[in-house]
């Protein structure tokens, strides 16, 4: 028996590895016409990435127009880079929190595919993710870094190889710039001299890196100072940079009170931005002095919005997620640009930087990367919208500070940002967005002593720990009971509704949530569908699997509090067998890996014990103790103590998986019951759902059903489907189990009264409205398009099960398309059989595209309305013709079940049994 490693959120990506050759060919075909190939050498790349740097640089003042903080900040060195290259007006992070943002940035894909690297505290780098710096190194680049790359997390800065590429021995006082300069000034050092001393350290670190490189070798250097991160010296903006707080009056973002305390805090923030800019000037100067600047690409950005302010860091609003992105290409590329200093309006994400950097370096991107290269936007030299398809970005958040909810639960959010709207889903609106108040309950009743102003200013954990400690935070808490300030306090800290929608044309600062405004209902539905589509396609565990991965240990517990346990398989879970009679069973659990004492305490015995605790074995036994798979070594034990692997298990069940350590073989943990057999996804309209006249229950205990989160015995009503009565599924499960002698699982998603048009992907156009008019929008030209909501239901299950994870889709639908005019519906809702055939083909092929494998389908003959209208030949022929597609088979002829089997259009008790038998026969025939 074999095992293989597995990462939550990446289950479908193993298959993508097999198409990496084609990804390379696709990349190469575009690269052949790419202007950097006029150069003889690969470019050097310097990545200037500040911690907590929001979208603040003086080059954005012109792009934004007057009235913002960019009117005040002065960043001449960033401005010069912009003047020589490209400013991105609409650049966003994938997560407004340090570690998950950097996970996304380095891997070129959404943070939610990073396993435990998707959170801040407790993050462990997921070595199954690609990391573009290491890919550069593998392709001839020298690596270097100063200060923060990926942290907090373990191992530190893993995606750049850890500290072995660190060049920071000359000093790191830039990371506490205002504190260090203020201290020196107080001790008598002139301000300019103190400043130059810190900049000399920046210069020395970078010169050390350059001196260590082989002549002519291309290099990548990551400069990541943390000075823009809290804390700062109070009043330093004015004292060190001459930023007068009163100049900010009228420019304070409207979600913050425009008072002296807030203005001073913002001025201090902008002072740290200017310190970062000054250090950039030093690095650019060194490149120029050494003759390297012309062949170096400079990239400036930050990992999220301003810390310690409302709507900033840890929030999915623009103030938290929009960041600067300014790029200066090499001199050779600049010569080919139509213009320099252009402003690009495409919506872009920092996930796009990994494939962009790799393309500049002429390295094929990893097949799992979802980011799209920005090379076209950078090299064209044209302002405005370059790629109209870049019309939306997605963002999200799980956990920042671990204990802010009172436990280790997350504040799960996802959002989609378009040019016109921001739509946010708060999956757990009962939780506090920035942490519990600690000192009072929801009604304002005192629970503990209120934190002092000093504590709120300097101790992030004093209250609302997902907002950094700051004078602004202290002001909001201290003045929260004043009528003029209370709305600002609530906007920052109060619980939020499940959905938020902001009309950016009318409400640029995102102050007025219109999610419940009927005038925006269609827009909200459209954006929700579009967002869910992206989350499903990228296999976000928060949506695919109902958030199970994030809501269970160890993701919802402190590492030291995680008990030795198996979390998957779930109880009654069925895994699809293959034609060899075995199945790939997902095994997830928490392992008690002991820490190795540091230094001399790490004696041989401790080291040997730690080594032994990496030797984990798994076996599979039946409920009566028979061994189905003997003890097998698990090849990879993750450093985050979370086991994710697949094991090959013979068909059958019920089984338990048992895990033990070789050092202590007498101790083991056992999974819930699971089986290996056949899994079917049931979709369509009412006769595929729970509309039968009686509820039924499977006789066999090895017939189960999945609702998207948990498995349970297959008793009606079927979980996941519409309706609340009976179905053919329990009886079909019994028939299949009796014949196949393996467990049978069903995932039902049927919805009554639906047309095939309503099951099409979002945006699919059709001229005639479906029967009920649900799950579609009317377009301005009089046509209609699908909302995609039902297609997303289908896609979510397909992505959850993964490639080859089900036996087939059982499709029973057609009554709501055939003969509608005869059924008394308006004639303008009738489609032809040819239309039906085309829509079915689109549905099947698009579902396979999402699933990334050729999912088999069975299509029933289903057109019955009444005894007087028992079948429709045109649509029956259309349903038969769908089987011309590869791996599409004819399902049961349900029209043959006439009045004695029916209660209206739906089946009675006799009909449910007969319907199940017809399905069993159709499946058996293939």
N, C-alpha and C positions, 0 to 999 in steps of 0.2 A: 504494500500500500504506500501511496505517496502523499506528501503534503506540499503546499506551496504558500508563499506569503501573500497577504491580502491587506488592503487598506480600505477602511470605510470611505465611501465617496469616490473610490477609484475602481469599483468592481468591474466596470465595463472597459477599463483602460488597458487591461492586459491584451485584449484583442487589438487595440490600436497599435500596440507595439509591432504587430505583424504587418501594418501598413506603413511603417516608418519609411520604407524605401520609396513608396509612392509619395509620401510627404516630402521627401528629399527631392524627388524629381520635380514635384510641383514648385518647391522653393527654388530649385535650380533654374527652372524655365523662366521664372521672374527675375532671378538674379543676373541672368546673362545680359539683360539690357540695362542693368543697374549702373549708374554713372561712376560708382566708386571703383569699378573695375578698370577705369582709366589709370588708376594708381598702380604703382609697382608693389607697394607694401600694404599690409593690413594696417588699418588705422589704430592708433592708441586711443584708449577711452578712459576718461576721467569722470567719475560719477560723484557729484557734489550733492549730498543728500542729508539735509538737516533734520534732526529730531523735532517733531512738533511744529514744523514750519508750514503754516497755512499759506493761502494764496496772497502773499504780501511781498511786493517788490515794486519799485517806482515805475518800472516799465509797464505795469498793468494799469497805471493811472489813466493813460490815454485810452487803453482798451475799454476801461470801465466807464469813463466819463467822470466828471467831478462829483465830490460828495462822499468819498470812501476813505478808508485809512491809507490807501495807496497814494493819496494826495500828500501825505505827511512823511511816509518812510522814504529814505534815500538809499538806493542800492546801485551805485554806479557800475560796479563790476558785473552784476547780473544784467544790468541794462546793456552793457557793452556786448555781452554774450548774445543777448536778444537782438541787438542791432546787427550782429554778424550772422544771425541764423533765423530761428523760428520761435515765436511765442505761441503756446497753446492756451487759448482762452478758456477752454472747457475741459480741464484735466481733473480726474477724480481718482481717489484711492478706492480699492475694493473693500477696505475695512478701516474705520477711523481709530485704530488702536495699533500700537507699535508692532508687536510680534505678528499678528495675523496679516497686517498690511505688508510686512516685509516677507512673509511666507508667500503671499500672492505675487509680490514683485519678483522675487528670486525664481519662483517656479513657473511664472507666466500663466497662472491659472487661478481660479477663485480660491480664497483662503479656506473655504469650507471643505476642500478636498485635501486638506493638510493633516487630517487626523488630529493629534493633540497639538500640532503646530498651529491650529486654528484659534487658539486662545492666548491670552497674555500670561497670567500667572499659572505655572504648571506646564508650560509648553515644552515639548520635546520635538526636535527636528525629525521629520519623517524622511528617512533616507531613500524611500521609494520615489520621492519627488525629484524631478530634475532641478538643478540649480545652475542658472546661466553662468555665474563666475567659474564654477568648476568645469563647465562645458568649454569655456574659453581656454582654461588651463590645459584641458585635454587636447586642445587644438592649437597649442603652441604659444599661448599667451602667458606672460608673467603676471602674477597676481600680487596685489598689495592692498593694505587697508590701514586706515587710521581711525580708531575709535569704533563707533557702533555700526554694525551691519545687521545682525539678526539677534535681537534680545529684547526683553529677558527671555531666556530659554536655554535648554541644554541639548547638546553641547553648545557653548557660546560661539556665536558666529559660524555655525556649522556650514551654511551654504557657501561660505567662501573658504572653507577649510580650517576654521578656527583661528587661533592666534598665531599659527605658524607663518602666516603671511602678514603679521602686524608690523607696522613701522610707526612707532609712537614713543620711542625711548627718549626723544628730546624733551618730552613733556606734553601734558594734556590740559594745561590751564585754560585753553579755549573753551573747554567743556563747562567751566564755571566762570565765564568771562566777567560778568559784572561783579561777582563776589571778589574775584582775584584783583581786578583793577581797582575796585573801591578800597580793598585792604591795602594795596600798595600806595595808593594816593594818601590814605590816612597815615601811613607810615612815613610820608614825605617824598615819595617818588612822583615826579611830574606825570600827569596823565598820559601824555604822548609817549614818554619813556616806558611807562607800564604797558601801554598798548603794544609798542614795538617789541617788548620782551616776549609777550605772548605770541605775536605774529612770527617772531624768530623761531619759536618752537614749531609752529605750523610749517614754516619753510624747512627747518632742519629735518623734520620727519619725512617730508616729501623728497628732499634731496637724498636722504638715506635710501629711500626706495629706489630712486632712479640710479643711484650709484651701484646698487646691488644687481642691476639687470645686465644681461648680456647685450652687447652692442647690436643694434638692429632688431632685437626681439620686440615684438609688439607687446604692449602692457595694458592691463586694466587696473585702475586704482580707485578704490572706494573711500571717499572722505566723508566721515559721518560724525561730525561734532554734535554734542548734546546740549549746547548752551541755550538753545531756544526752548528746550524743555524746562519746566519749573525745577527749582526755584530761581528767582532773580533777586538782585539787590533792589529794595524798594527805593524808588526815586532815581534809579540809574539811567532811565531813558533821558531825563533832562540833564542830570549831572555829567554823564559820560558822552552823550551824543547831541545835547542841545535840543532835544525834542520837548517842546513846551506842551504839557498836557492840555492847556486851555485851547490850543490850536485844534484839538480833536473835537471840540464842542460842535455839535451838529453833524459829526461824521461817525459817531458811535453807532454800531449796528442797533437797529430799533428793538431787538429783543433784550437789550441791556439798558438799564437806566443811565441817562446821560448826566452823571454826577461826577464831582472831582475825583472820588476814590476810583471809579471805574476808568476815567480818562487817564489817570496816572498809571494804573495797571496796564492799560493798553499801550501807553507810551513806553513803559519799561519793556513790554513784549517787542515792540518795534525796534527798540534799542538793541535787543539781542539779535533780531533779524539783520540789523546793520553790522553787528559784529561778525556774523556769519558771512555777510557780503565782503567785509574787509579781508577775511581769511581766504575767500575765493580769489581775491585780487592777488594775494601772495602766491598761490598755487599757479595761477595763470602767468604771473611774472616769471616764475622759475621755468615754466615750459618755454616761454619766449626766450629767456636767457640761454637756454640749452639747445635752442633751435628745434624744439619738438612741437611747438604749438601748431604749425601748419598741418601736421599729420595727426592731430589729436582732436577727437570729438569730445566736447564738453556738454554735460547734461546736468541741469540744476533742478532739484525738486525737493519735496518733503513728504513725510509719511502720514500726515493728517493735519487737521486744523488746530487752532490755538488751544492750549490747555488752560483749565481753570476759568473758562467763560461759558455762559449759556450757549447751547447749540454747537459748541466746538467739539473738541476731542471726545470720542465715544458717542457721537450723535451722527445720524445719517442725513442731517441737513447740510446745505452747501457750506456753511461756516465750519463744519466738521470734516467734510469729505473733499471739498474742492481745494486743490493745491496748485502751486506754480509748476510749470513745466516749460523750461527754456533750454533750447538745444542749439549749439553751434557746431556745424559739421566741419570737416577738414577743408583746407584751402582749395583742394582740387574739386571737391563737391561744390563749394561756394561759387567757383568760377562757372559752373554749369547752371546755377540757379537763376531764374528770371529776375528775382529780386531778393534782397536780404532784409531782415527786420520785419518779416511778414507775420500776420496774426492769423492762425488757423482756428476755425470755429468748429471743427469736427469734435464730437463728444468722444473722449478717449479715456482709457483707464491705465493706471500704472502697471496692470498686468500686461499691457502692450509693450512695455520696455524690454522685457526679456527677448521676445522674438526680434524686436528692433535692433538691439545691441548685437544679437547673434547674426542678423543679416548683414549689418555693417562689417562684422568680423568674418563674414563668409563661412559661417558655421550653420549647418541645417538645424532648425529648431527641433526640440523633442516632440514626438507625436502627440503627447498628452497636453501640450500647451494650447490653451484656448485664446490667448492674447493674439492680436493681429499687429503685424509690423507697421510702424509709422514711417518707414523709409520714404514712401511716396510723399507724405505730408512734409517731410523735412527737406527733401531734395528738389521739389518742384519749384519752390520760390514763389508761391502764389497765396494770397490771403483769401479768407472766407472758407466756405465749405469745400473740401477737396473730395471727400468720399461721402456721398449722401447716405450710404448704408450705415454710417456711424451715427445713428440717430438716438442711441440710448446706451446707458451704462448701468450696471447692477452693482449694488453695494450691500454690505451686511455686517452683522455683529453677533457674536455669541457671548463670551465671557471676558471681562477685563480684570478687575480686581476680584479675587476668588470669593471673598466672604461678604460681598455687599448685600446680598439678599438674606443674610442670616445663615446661609448654608453655601454650598458650592454650585448652586443652580445658576443658569445663565440669564441674560436678558436678550432673548433671540429676536432679531430684526432682520428684514431684508427690504431693499428698496430698489426702485428703478427710476432713473432720472433721464428725462427727455429734454428737448429744447423748451418745451412749454409746460411741463408738469414734473412734480416730484410725488411719487406714490410710495408710501411706507407701510409695511405690514409689521405689527408688533404681535408676535405669536403668543406671548404670555402677558396680556395687559394687566393681569392681577399682580404682577411684580413691579418693583420700583425701577424706573429706567436708569437712575444713577446711584441706586442703593437706598436702603431704608433710612428714614429720618434719624433713627436711633434715639433721639431725645424726645420724640412725641409720636402719637399715633395719627391715623388718618384724620381724626376729628380735632387734632390740635391738643389732645390731652397729654400732659407731661408724663414721660416715662423715665427720664433721667435728667441729670443736670445738663443744661445746654452748654455745648462747647464754647469756649471763650473765643474772642476775636483772634487772639494770638494762635490758638489751636487751629481754627479754621483757615488762618492765613498760612500756617506752616506745617500742619499735619493732615495729609490727605485722608487719613483713616478716621479723623474725628467725626465725620458725618459725610454721607453721600460720596463714598470713596471713588466712584467712577468719574467724579470731577476733581481734578487736581486742586490741592490747597492753594488758595490765592486770596488777595484782598477783595477781588470781585465776589468770590464765594462767601467770604466773611460778611461782606456788605449785604448780600441778598438774605442770608440767614438772620443777621442782626436786625434788619429792618423789615422782616417778612410780615409783620402784623400792621404795618403802615398801609393804608388803603392804596396809596400811589405805587407802592413797591410790591404788594402781594401778587399782582399778575405776572411780574417778572420772576418772582420766586416760584410760582406754580408752573410757569413755562419751563423753568429749568428742572424742577425736581418732582412735580406731581406725576401721578400715574397717567398713562397715555391710552387713548382708545386703540382698539384692535387695528384700525386703518386710519391713515392720514393721507390727505391729498391736498396739494398746493398748486394753485394756478400761477405760474411764474410770470406770466405776462401782466397780471394784476398785482401779484404779491411776491416780489422778488426776494424778500427777506423771509418768506415762509412763516408768516404769522397767523394766517387764517385757514384753518382746516376745513375744507369743503367736502370731505368724504361723505357726509350725510346730506349734502345738498342734492335734491332730485335733479337739478339741472346738470349735474356732473355724474349722474349714475352711469351713463354709457361710457364716459371717459374712464371712470374708476374700474368698471368691468373690463375694459379693453387693456388697461395698464396692469391690472391684476393678472389677467390671462397671459399677457406678454412676459411679466415677471416670472410667473410660475413655469412657463414654458422654458425660460432660461435656466431656472433652478433644476428642473427635471432633466434637461439635456446635459447639464453639468453634474448631475447626480449629487445634488445637495442633500446630505443626510437629514437636514431639518425638514425637508419636504418628502423626499423619497424614503419611506420607512417611518414617517410620522414623527421625526425628531428623536427616534429611539436612541440613536448613538449618542447624541449630545445630552440626553436626559438621564443616562444611566452611568454608573461607575465605569471607569475612573473619571470620565469627563465631568461628572457632577459631584466628585468627591476630591478631597485633598489626596495626593499620592500616598501619604503615610497612613491614611484612614481607609484605604481600599483593602477589602478582604479578598482572600484567595477564593475565586469564584468563576463559574462559567456563565456568561450572559447570553450567548447564542450557541447552539440552536435555541429558538424559542419553543415553548411548550406546544406540542402538536405540529411543529413546523415540518413541511414536506419539501424535500429537495428533488429536483428533476433527475431522473436516471438517464443514461445515454444508451446507445444500442449495444453496448457491452455489458449492460446490467449493473453499472456502478454510477454513483453520483458524486459531485463535488459539494461537500458539506462545509458550510461556513462555520468556523469555530472562533468565538471571541470570548475573552475573559480577562480577569485581573490576576497577575502573578506576583507573589510576595518576594521580589528579588531583594536580597539584603544589600545594604550599602557597605562598601569597603572602607574601613577606617583610614583616615589620611595619615601621611607621614610614617613615623616609626610604628604607629599603632597597627599599620597594615602588615601584620606578620604573616608568615607563610600559611598558618592555619586559616586566618581570615580570608586571605587571597584564594586559598583552595576552596573554601566554603562558597565564596562568591562565584568562583568559576563553576563549581558543581551546580549552583542554582541557576545556571544558564542551560543546564541539561534537562530539558523538559520532554516528557513522553505523553502520548495520547493513545488510548485504545477505545474500541467501541464494543459494547456488550448489549445483548438483548435483555428484556425485562426479567427473564428467568436465568440470567447469568451466563448464557452462552457467548463465547467470544466471536464477534463478527470481524474485528480487525485487531490484531495483537498489538502490543506496545510498540509504538513507532516514534522515533525521535522527531521532535519539532525543530526544523532547521534554523529558524531565526527567532530569537527572543528579543523583543523591542525594548529599548531603554526606557520607554515611558510606562513600563509595567503592564502594558495593555497588549494582550495577545490578539492578533488577527491573522488567521491562516485558513487554508482550505485543506480538508482531508478527503481522501477517496474512500468511499464506503459502499459496500455491495447493496443492491436493492433489497428492500424489506423494511422491517420495523415492527413494533417500536424498539428504538435503540436509546441507550445512554452513551454519551462520550465521557470518558474519565481521563483526568489529567493528573500527573504526579511528577515529582522531582526525583531524579535518580539517587540523590543523596538520602532522601527520606521516602523510599518506595511504599512504605506502609500507609502514608497519608496521601489521599487524593480527593479531588472534587469531582462532582458528577453533574452533567448537563440535564436539562429537562428532556422529556421524551421527544424524539424526532423520528422521521422516516425518510426513506428514499424510494420514490415511486414516480407517479405522473401528476403534473400540475397543469390545470387548465384555467385560462382567463376567459370569463364569460361576459360578453358585451352585447349591446343592441338595445331593443326597446322592451316593452312590458313583459312579453313572454320569455325574456331572458332574465327578468328580475322577479320581484316578489308580488305578482299580481294574480297568482292562482287562488282558487276559492278556498283551499284548505292548506294549512301548514303541515309540512312533513319533516321527518327526522330520519337521518341515516341509521340503518340497523347496525352497521359496522362501526366500531370505534376508530377505524383507520380511514375514515372519510372526514376531512376537516376543511375549514374555510378561513380565508385571510381577509381582514378588513383594511389592510394598509399599515397596521401597527401590531396586531396580535393575531394568532391562530386560535381556533376554537372548533368544537365538534360541529359538523355541518347540519345544524338544525335551522329551519326557517324561522323568521325571515333571514335571508342570506345577508351577512354583513357586507357593507360596501355598495350594495345595490339599492335602488329606489324601491318604494312600496313596502308594505308591512304584512303581507300574507304569505302565500306559498309559492314554491318553485319546483322545477323538475330536478334540481341539483342533488338533493339527498338520495333520491332513487337512482339517478345516474351514477352517483358515487358507489352505491352498493353494487350495481351491475358491473361496473368496471373493476371494482375490487374482487368480486367473485370470479371474474374472468382472468384478471392479470395477477392476482395474489400479491399486490404491492399496495402500499398506502396511496390514497388519491386525495389531492388537494385542489381547491377551487378558490379563485379570486374573482368575485362578481362586481361589475361596475355598471350594469344595465340601468337605463333611465326610461321610464314609461313615456310613450307618445312621441319619441324622437325620430326625426328624419335622418337619413344618412348625411344630409347636408349639415346637420348640427354636429356631427362627429368629425367633420373635417378640421384640419389645422387652422389656427387663427389666421384671419385675413383671406381665406379661400372665398372666392367670389362665386355667386350664382344669381340668376335673374329672378327666380321665384321664391317667395317666402315659404318656409316650411309650414307644416300644418298648424302648429301651435304658435309659431312666431318666436319661440324661445331659443336661447343659445345662438342668436344671430343679431346683427345690427343692420339697420337700413342705411344705405349709403346716400350721399347727396345726389347722385345721379339716378336714384330710384332703384338701384340694385341692392343686393344683400351680401353680407359676408359673415362667416362663422366667427363666433367669439373665441373658439379654440378651447373652451372650458372642458368639453367632453373629451376632446382629443388629448388634453392634458391629463385627464383621469386615466385614460388608456396608456399614455406615455409613462406616467408615474409608475404604474405597475410593471410595465415592460422593463423600464430602467432598473427598478428594484430587483427584479429577478435576474437581470443580466443576460448576456448571450447564452443561448441554449438553456435558459432557466425555466422554460415551460414546455409542455408538450405541444400546445396549440391554443389559438384563440377560437372560441366557439361563438360564432356571430349569428344571432337570430334577430332580424330586423327587416322591415319592408312594408309592413301594414300601413305605416304612416307616409308612404310614398306612392304605393299602388292605388289607383282608382279613387283618388281623393274627391274628384268631382262627383263620382257616383255615390260617394259616402256623404254628400251634402256639404262638403267644404267648397269654398270659392274656387272656381276653375283656375284662377291665376296662381294657385298654389300647387298645381299639378305639374310634375315633371314627366319626361318620357323614360322608357326603359333604357334608351341609349344614354340619357343623362345619368340614370342610376348606375349603370355599368361604369361610366367614367368616374363618378364620385367614389364608388367602391374601390376602383383601381388606385385612385389618389390616396384614399384612406389607408389601404394596405401598404402601398409603397412608402408612404410617408411614415407610417408606424415602424416599418422596418428600418428606415433611415435613423429614426430616433433610437430604436433598440440596438442598432448596429449589428443586426444579423437577420437572416431571412426567416422571420417568424412564420410558422405554418398557420393557415387559417382554414376553418370549416365554415362555409356559408350555407345557411338553411334556406329552403324554399318557403318563404313566409309572405303571403299576400292576403290571407283570409280576413274578411270584415264581418260577414254574416252568412247564414245558409243561402241567402239569395245572392251573395257576392263572395263565393267561396274561394275563388282563385282569379288571378290575373295573368294570362299567358304572356303578355308582353314583359311583365316584370319577372315572372318565373324564368323566362328565357334570359333576361338580363342577369339574374342571379346565377343561372347555370353558366353563363359565358364568363363570369369572373374566374371560374376554375381553369380558364386558359392561362392564367398567370401561374408561374412556377410556385409549387407548394401551396396552392389553394385548392381545397377539396370541397365536394358537394356534401352539405350537411343533410339533415333529415327533411323529408317532405312534410312539413307540419300542416300544409293545406289539406292533406289527406285526412286529418283529424277533424271530423265534421261536427255537427250540432251536439251529438250525444257525448262528445268529449269536451264540450265548451260550456262556459257560463258567460254568454256574450262572445266577445273576441278572445277572452282569456280562458284558460283551461280549468275544468273542474277536477275533482280528485282522480277520476278515471283518466282524464286527459293528461294530467301531470305524469302519471305512470307510463302512459302510452308515449308521451313526448320523450321521456327519459329513455325508453326502450329504442325509439327511433334514433336518438343521439348515439346511444351505445352501438347500434348497428352501423351507423355511418362512420364512427371512429374505428370500429373493428375492421371495416372494409379497407382501411388504409394502413 
